[in-house]
Amino acid sequence: MSRSGTTITINGIHPSAINGAVKKIQKYREKTLIDKINKTMGDICARFTEVASEAFGSSVAFSQTKVGDFAYEITAFSPDGRVLVTFLEFGTGYYADPTHEYADDVDFNVYPGSWSEEHANTWFKWLQAGKDPAKYPYNHEPRRGMLKGMEAARKYVESMAKRIK
C-alpha cells in the first residue's frame, strides 16, 4: 500500500492490505484531516478579518479563539477602548442603518438616533431645535466591516467548494 497526497492505494484485496488501508484512513481522519479542517477554518477567519480590517481601519482589532471542534469565534474590539465597534458597523445619528443585514440580530435598536434615546437624548434635542439631521455632530456613516467580512468569508468558502468539486 502506498500513499500519495490524500490518495491511499490498496495493493491487492487480501485482508492485510485492506486492514492496512483502513488503518491509514483512520490515521488520516484522526490527524491529517482534522489539521486540514482547522487550517481551513483559520484561513476563513483570516479572510474575514482582512476584509473587516480594511473597512474599519486601525480603529478595530480582532482576536480569534477556537471554541469547539471546527468552531472559531472572532471578536472585534477597539484597541484603545474609545470606539464602539457597533457604531462603526451600523453607523450613528442620521446614518444609523436599520436595513443592515444584522440589525435585527443585535440586542439594541438600530435606527437614526436610537443610541441617543437611551443616553443624553441629543438626537431628539437636535431635531426639536429644528436643526438639520444631516448636520448632527454625532453622524457617522456605517463602515459595515463585520458584514463585509462575513460576505468575504462566504465567498472564500464557496470558492474552495468549487475547487474541490
Protein Blocks (a to p, Z undefined) as FASTA:
>chain_A
ZZehjaccdedjbfklmmmmmmmmmmmmmmmmmmmmmmmmmmmmmmmmmmmmmmnommbc
cddddfbehiacdddddfklpacfklmmnogajllcfkbmklmmpccdcdehklmmmmno
mmmmmmmnopafklofkbccdeklmmmmmmmmmmmmmmmmmmmZZ
